Amino acid sequence: MPRRHCLRLMKEKAKFVELKFFGGLNVEETAEVLGISSDTVIRDRRLAKIWLLRGAQPVNGS
């Protein structure tokens, strides 16, 4: 996957985290702000959570 595409995806996932945890928005509010469906918000929040959990894992040998 090209680096530019990965960076774009990371920015999108970061926006979901920002709106939920720092903005306090619920699913419907997030969908409205981003102009997407509530189902997309739910799916993308799940993906963002997985990305965050993977990033929090210790690296082998550390």
PyMOL commands that set and color helices and strands:
alter all, ss='L'
color gray80, all
select helices_A, chain A and resi 3-22+27-34+38-56
alter helices_A, ss='H'
color red, helices_A
deselect
rebuild
show_as cartoon
